[in-house]
Amino acid sequence: MLRLTPRLRSHDDGSVTAEYAVATMAAVGFAGLLVVILRSDEVRGILTDLVRNALAFGG
């Protein structure tokens, strides 16, 4: 005689996938924000000056 045992399932089967989706969307949003910030002329000038000063200090 076969004994059938009920399959134990958790109620949060898809939670890991949802967490990955939320983390991915947050990362994409943050990357988009960085692109917008780094495209501004003021930030580009600050970064250019920073690199020039670092290269002048090292050389």
C-alpha positions in Angstrom: 0.0 0.0 0.0 1.3 3.4 -1.0 1.4 6.1 1.7 0.9 9.6 0.3 2.3 12.3 2.4 1.1 15.8 1.9 3.7 18.1 0.3 4.7 20.8 2.7 4.8 24.1 1.0 5.8 27.4 2.3 3.6 30.4 1.8 6.5 32.6 0.7 7.7 30.6 -2.3 8.0 33.7 -4.6 9.5 36.0 -2.0 13.1 35.5 -3.1 12.2 36.3 -6.7 10.3 39.4 -5.6 13.2 40.6 -3.5 15.6 40.2 -6.4 13.2 42.2 -8.6 12.9 45.0 -6.0 16.7 45.1 -5.6 17.2 45.2 -9.4 14.8 48.0 -9.8 16.4 50.0 -7.0 19.8 49.5 -8.7 18.5 50.6 -12.0 16.9 53.7 -10.5 20.2 54.5 -8.7 22.2 54.1 -11.9 19.8 56.4 -13.7 20.1 59.0 -11.1 23.9 58.8 -11.3 23.8 59.2 -15.1 21.7 62.4 -14.7 24.0 63.8 -12.0 27.2 63.0 -13.9 25.9 64.6 -17.1 25.6 68.1 -15.5 28.4 70.5 -16.4 29.1 71.4 -12.8 29.8 67.8 -11.7 31.8 67.2 -14.9 34.0 70.2 -14.1 34.5 69.1 -10.5 35.5 65.6 -11.6 37.8 66.9 -14.3 39.5 69.2 -11.7 39.8 66.3 -9.3 41.5 64.1 -11.9 43.9 66.9 -13.0 44.9 67.7 -9.4 45.5 64.0 -8.7 47.7 63.6 -11.8 49.6 66.9 -11.1 50.2 65.7 -7.5 51.5 62.3 -8.6 53.8 63.6 -11.4 
